[in-house]
Each structure stands twice: as structure tokens, then as C-alpha cells.
């Protein structure tokens, strides 16, 4: 069973040890950078560890982007040892549920590197669609909830 858990003093070391495959390193910021960013933007960043049972398998950070007034998935990664097992899709669905229920959001945004076709396929599978925008070289997608 996949679940999201807050990052705490008890699990942040495990989060820092998570890695994507070498071919994916250009697609996502490190978890160390993401946790530092979450600390700076503590009012609007929502970082979580992704667990399958009792094992941490990934990291996701959602947030509220004040300048545009929208909720985003800022970071998302599944450790290379746990990819292609359905954890990513399950975690994304939990993230959507969290943002919809906790903040009553009607839209959720994310972006991805154009070369990351696997990510786009995953995002499409749960209803995200391209907006036509490109931000910092990344393709922007939106899920209408």
C-alpha cells in the first residue's frame, strides 16, 4: 500500500539517499535541494516521502505558487530501485487527493523536461494535459479536478 508521510527528523536521511537512474538525473532536482527549498518556502511547500508499506520509495513536493495563485507538484521522483512498480502513479493520485481535499483546489499544475516522455505518459494517465505553456524550458501540464 502506497502512502505519503511528512518528512521528519526520523526519515529525512532516508529521503536524501533516494536516487533516480543516471539517465534521469537531468530531469529532477536533488532531494537535498528540494528539502532546502521547502525549508525556505515553508508556508507554501508541502514535501512528503512516498512509502510502499514501511519502505521509502520516493519523494514528492507539492506547493502553492503565489505569483500565479496555483497549486503545483514541484518535485516528484521514485528511487531507481522501485520504478515500474506502480508506486509513481499511486503517489500522484494521493498528491491530487491531498491538494483537492486540503486546499479545495480545482486545478493542479506540474512541468517536465521535454525529453522525459515516460513522465508525460504517466501524467497523461491520470488526466494531466499540456497547457501549451513552456516555463524555464519545461512543458507545463494541468489537471482539472
C-alpha positions as CSV (number, residue, x, y, z in Angstrom):
1,X,0.0,0.0,0.0
2,X,1.4,3.4,-1.0
3,X,1.1,6.3,1.3
4,X,2.6,9.8,1.8
5,X,4.3,10.7,5.0
6,X,5.7,14.1,6.2
7,X,9.4,14.5,6.1
8,X,10.7,14.5,9.7
9,X,13.9,14.2,11.7
10,X,13.2,10.4,11.6
11,X,13.1,10.0,7.9
12,X,14.9,12.8,6.1
13,X,18.2,10.9,5.9
14,X,16.4,8.1,4.0
15,X,14.9,10.8,1.7
16,X,18.4,12.1,0.9
17,X,19.6,8.6,-0.1
18,X,16.9,8.2,-2.8
19,X,18.3,8.4,-6.3
20,X,16.9,8.3,-9.8
21,X,18.8,6.4,-12.6
22,X,21.7,8.1,-14.3
23,X,19.6,8.8,-17.4
24,X,17.0,10.7,-15.2
25,X,19.3,13.0,-13.2
26,X,18.8,15.9,-15.5
27,X,15.0,15.7,-15.1
28,X,14.7,16.4,-11.4
29,X,16.4,18.4,-8.7
30,X,18.1,16.5,-5.9
31,X,16.0,15.8,-2.8
32,X,18.6,17.8,-0.8
33,X,17.9,20.9,-2.9
34,X,14.1,20.3,-2.7
35,X,14.2,20.0,1.1
36,X,16.2,23.2,1.3
37,X,13.7,24.9,-0.9
38,X,10.9,23.5,1.3
39,X,12.5,25.0,4.3
40,X,12.8,28.4,2.7
41,X,9.2,28.3,1.4
42,X,7.8,26.5,4.5
43,X,4.5,28.3,4.2
44,X,3.8,27.2,0.7
45,X,5.8,23.9,0.2
46,X,4.5,20.5,1.2
47,X,7.2,17.9,1.0
48,X,6.4,14.2,1.5
49,X,8.2,10.9,1.5
50,X,6.5,8.2,-0.6
51,X,6.2,4.8,1.1
52,X,5.3,1.4,-0.1
53,X,4.5,-0.4,3.1
54,X,7.2,0.6,5.5
55,X,9.9,1.3,2.9
56,X,10.5,4.8,1.5
57,X,10.4,4.6,-2.3
58,X,10.2,8.2,-3.4
59,X,9.7,11.9,-2.8
60,X,7.1,14.4,-3.8
61,X,6.8,18.0,-3.0
62,X,3.7,20.0,-3.7
63,X,3.2,23.7,-3.2
64,X,1.3,26.8,-3.7
65,X,2.8,29.3,-6.2
66,X,1.7,32.7,-5.0
67,X,2.6,34.8,-8.1
68,X,0.2,32.7,-10.2
69,X,-2.2,31.6,-7.5
70,X,-2.0,28.0,-8.4
71,X,-1.1,24.7,-6.7
72,X,1.8,22.7,-8.3
73,X,3.7,19.5,-8.0
74,X,7.2,21.0,-7.7
75,X,9.2,17.8,-7.4
76,X,8.4,14.1,-7.9
77,X,10.8,11.2,-8.0
78,X,10.7,7.4,-7.4
79,X,14.0,5.8,-6.4
80,X,15.7,3.8,-9.2
81,X,15.2,0.6,-7.3
82,X,11.5,1.0,-7.1
83,X,10.5,2.3,-10.6
84,X,8.0,0.5,-12.8
85,X,6.1,-1.0,-9.9
86,X,3.1,1.4,-9.9
87,X,4.3,3.5,-7.0
88,X,4.6,6.6,-9.0
89,X,1.0,6.6,-10.3
90,X,-0.3,5.7,-6.8
91,X,1.7,8.5,-5.2
92,X,0.5,11.1,-7.8
93,X,-3.1,10.1,-7.2
94,X,-2.6,10.6,-3.4
95,X,-1.0,14.0,-4.1
96,X,-4.0,15.0,-6.2
97,X,-6.3,13.9,-3.4
98,X,-4.3,15.8,-0.8
99,X,-4.4,19.1,-2.8
100,X,-8.0,18.8,-3.7
101,X,-9.2,17.9,-0.2
102,X,-6.9,20.1,2.0
103,X,-6.9,23.2,-0.2
104,X,-10.1,22.7,-2.2
105,X,-8.1,23.4,-5.4
106,X,-9.8,23.0,-8.7
107,X,-6.5,22.7,-10.8
108,X,-3.1,21.2,-10.2
109,X,-0.1,22.1,-12.3
110,X,3.3,20.4,-12.9
111,X,6.0,20.6,-15.5
112,X,8.5,18.2,-17.0
113,X,11.6,18.2,-19.3
114,X,10.6,17.7,-22.9
115,X,12.8,14.6,-23.2
116,X,11.1,12.9,-20.3
117,X,8.4,11.1,-22.3
118,X,7.9,8.5,-19.6
119,X,6.9,11.2,-17.2
120,X,4.5,12.7,-19.7
121,X,2.9,9.3,-20.3
122,X,2.4,8.9,-16.5
123,X,0.9,12.4,-16.1
124,X,-1.4,11.8,-19.0
125,X,-2.6,8.5,-17.5
126,X,-4.1,10.4,-14.5
127,X,-5.6,13.2,-16.5
128,X,-2.9,15.9,-16.8
129,X,-2.9,17.7,-20.1
130,X,-0.5,20.1,-21.8
131,X,-1.4,23.7,-21.3
132,X,0.7,25.0,-24.3
133,X,3.0,26.9,-21.9
134,X,6.7,26.3,-21.6
135,X,8.4,27.6,-18.4
136,X,12.1,27.5,-18.0
137,X,12.3,25.0,-20.8
138,X,9.8,22.7,-19.2
139,X,6.4,21.7,-20.6
140,X,3.6,22.7,-18.3
141,X,0.6,20.4,-17.7
142,X,-2.6,20.9,-15.7
143,X,-5.1,18.6,-14.2
144,X,-8.6,20.0,-13.8
145,X,-10.0,18.5,-10.6
